[in-house]
């Protein structure tokens, strides 16, 4: 539904987007990650036809953003970071006005608006002036607007920016629920949001694409690392754990309480946890922890950024 091929955008000497390629399939929720200034908003503005690319090709719902911009606009719902709303209009009045602009026929307009308000949980403020609404409600009005013409693709730029924790949770749940009928690309620099609702993430850094992986692919290496905490003689413990079938490498450190913290590297498809436990029992050591290492998305993200920055310094 979204195809980006060798897309670039420069502002004179500044390369905001540098030869990126990615695709988003039907029904996917994809998190578009990057630090502030990484090029996320520039890419989104190109996809939504607000900004022309310097080079490359981008298609949304099969339409070229450069040569078929009106068709692209008919097939997307766009929620910018700062939603432009008319403060002097009431919510229902505004949504009706916007639906007219989008060409929604009169006989369908009321039903579409009611559906959008229901999904975004704003029916209780339908007669309120937009200027009196909190930022959370304003964000929901913007989301309802993006849904009113039932677009197959939703593109969102920092949809939870400025919201409180409860509003963030509600907004993310709404986005997750929308995936049944829409393809969704949303940009953020808040990694917990991607972990909560996405099966795939795209990482951009200094205009370049660093990663395009599913969450399962991202964490598959975790299964090859075990974290083990044992109280016993260091040399004996390390030697015994190394001898367990399926263990390929063991590194250790001793904490302040005298417990050995072992990082156990496991051969592909091996699961030596039961054998390690039996080894501990046999030697009558104390065992406090034996589990697969689980890293947060923050760890993967900052590792990617760190390696990219180190590579750039080395190449300079």
N, C-alpha and C positions, 0 to 999 in steps of 0.2 A: 504493500500500500504506500510505502514511502521508499523511494530509491534515490540515493545520493552517490554520484560517481565522480571522483576526482574533483570535488568542489573546492574552490578557492575564492577568497575575498581579501583584497588588500586596500589599505587606505594610504596610498603613497608609499612611505617607507615601512609602514606597519602591516604585517601579514596577520590579519585577524583570524582567517581560516585558511589552512594550508594543505590542499590536496587530500581531503578526507573522503572516504567511501564507506557507506553502510546502508543496510536495507532493514526495513521494519515490516514484518508480515502481518496479514490479516489477524485481528483478535489479540495481538500482543500488547502488553504494557511494557514499555522500554524506558528505563531511566537514563537520561542524558546528563552525565556527571562531569563536573570540572570545577576548578577553583574560580573565583571571581576574575573575569577578564580572560578566561580560557578560550572563548569563542562560541560559547553556547548560544547566547542571545543573537549573535550575528547569524549563525546557522539557522536558527528558528525564523528570523526575519526574512531570510532568503526563501525558506520553505513556505512561508505564508505570503510571499510575493510583495512584502513591504520593502525589500532591498534587492537589487540585482547582484548576481554573482560576478566576479571578475572572470572566472573560467569554470569549466565543469558543467555537469548536468544534474538537475534535481527534478524528480517527478513525484507527484502526490496523487494517489488514486488513479494513476495512469496518465496524468496530464503534466505537461512540461511547465514549470513555474515561470519560465521566461516567455514562451510563445503562447501559452494557454492559461494565462493568469486568472481570467474570469472563471474558467471551469474549475481551477484549483480552489478558488474562494468559495464556490458553490459546494465543494465537497469536503471542506474542513470547518471545524469549530476551533476558534483561536482564543485562548485566554492569556493575555499578556500579564507581565508581572504587576504593572499598575493599571488596573482596569479603568478605561475611560468611560465614565457614566455621566448622565445628565442629572445633576443633583435636584433640579426643580421638578422633575417628573416623578410620578408614583411608580412603584415597581411593576405592576401589571401593565400600566400605560407604556412604560419604557419597553418592556418585552414585546408588546403588541407592535409598537413602532419599529423595533428592530426586525421583527419577523416580516413586516411589510417590506422593509428594505431588502431582505433576503429573498423575496419573491414567494413566500409561503402563501398559498391561496387562502382566501377568506374563509371558505367552508372548513378548512383544516386548522386555521390559525389558533382558534380558541383551545382546541384539544391539544395541539402541540405545546402551547404555553402552559396549560394546566399540567401536562406531563412533566415539562421541564421544572416547573416550580415544585412539584411533588418530589421529584428525584433530588432536587437540591435543597429541599426542606426550607422553602421560603414562602409557603402559602400564607403563613400567619402574618407576614409583613407586606402582603400584596398591595395594600392601600396606603402604605407608608411612603413618605417622600424619601427618595434615595439619599438626599443630603443628610437625613437624620439617622441613617443606618451606621452600625459599627463596621469596622473593616472586614470582619468575618462575614457579615451579611452581604456587604458590597461584593466580596469575592464570590459568594454564592450566586448573586444576581448575574455577575459576569459569566459564571459557568452555565447558568440557565440560559443566558443569551446564546452561548456557543452551541447549545444543544437544540435550540428551538426549531432548526431546519433539518434535524436528524442527519447530521453529516457522518459519513463512514469513518472519518479521521478526526481525532482531537489532538491539538498541539497546545501544550501549556508551558509557559515560561515562569518558573518559580511560583507555582500555584499556591503555596502555603506561606509566602513571604509576608511577614508582619502579623501572622496569626498567633493566637495563644495556644497552649498545648491541647486544649479540648477542641478548638476549631481545627487545628492541624489534623487531629485524629479523625474528626468527622469528614474533613475534606478528602483525606486519603481513602477512607472507606467508600466515599461517593465515587472517587476515581476507580477504585477496584471494582465496584459494582457495574460501572459503565463498560468495562472490558468485554462483557457478554455481547455487546452490540457495536463496539467501536474499537478501532485501532488507536492506541494512545502513545504519544511521545511527550514526555514532560522533562523539563530541565530542572535541576536542583543542585545545590552544593551540600545538602543535608543527607548524609549517607543512610541514616536510619530510615528515611522515607523510602529509599530504594529497596532496602531489606524488607520493609513491611509489605510492599505490594507488587514488586517487579520479579519477573523470572529472568530478566536479561538486563544488562547495563552496557552503555557505551561511554567510554571515558575520553575526554578531549583535554589536551594540555598545551597551552601556548599555540593554539590553532591546529595542532596535529592530533590525529587519532591514536590513542595509546592502547585501548582495549575495546573489544566487542565480544562479550562472553555471556553465556547464561550463568545464573547463580550456581547451578550444579557444576558446570565446568570450572567455575572460579574456586569452589570449595573441594574439588575432587582430590587435591593434594593433601587436604587435611586428614583424609582416611589413612594416609601413609605415615602419619606421625602420632605417637602416643605420648601422653604425659603420665609419668609414674613417680610417685613419692613413696620412698621406702626408708625405714630406719634400720641401718645395719652397717657392717664394715664396707667402706667405699670400694676397695679393690675387689672384694668378694662379690658384692652386689653387681658391679659393672660387668665383671667376668661372667657371672651366672646369667645375666640378662642377655649379654652378647651371644651366649651359647644356645639361646632358644631359637628353634627353627622359625624362619620368617623374619627375624630381626637382622637388619643389615648394618646399622650403626647406632651407637649409644654415646651421648654426651651427658655430662653430669655437673652439678654444682651442689654445694651444701648450704642450706639456709641457716639462719641464726639459731633455730631450734635444734640443729643437728640432723635434720631430715635431708636425705639425698633427693634432689629433684632431677629426674632423668628425662631427657628428650630422646625418645626411641624412634628411630627411622625404620619403617617397615617395608619389606619387599612388596612389589605390586601384587594385589589380590590376596595377600596374606593377612591373617588376623590372629596374632599370637597372644591375645590377652589371657585366654584360659591357661596357656602354657606358662605365661609369666606368673600368674596367680599361683599355680601349682609349685613353681620354683620358690616363690616367697614362703609358702606354707612349709615346704620341705626343709628350708633353712631356718624356719621359725623367726623370720623377720617381721617387723610391723609394717603394714601397708595402709597408707592414708588415701592414696589416689591412684586410679588406673582408668584412664579414659582417652578417647580420641581427642586430639587437639582441635579446638574450635576457635578459629580466629574471627574477629568481627570484620565487617566490610571496610571499616576504617583502616585496618592493617593492610589489606590488599591495595586499597586506594593509595595510601601514603607510600607503600613500597613501589608502586608503579611510578608515582611522581618522583620519588627519590632516585630511582634507577634512570628515569628519563633525564633528570637534571644532571646526574653524574655523567651520563653518556654525552650530554651536550658540552659539559666542561672538558671532558677528555678529547672531544673532537675539535675543540677550539684551539 
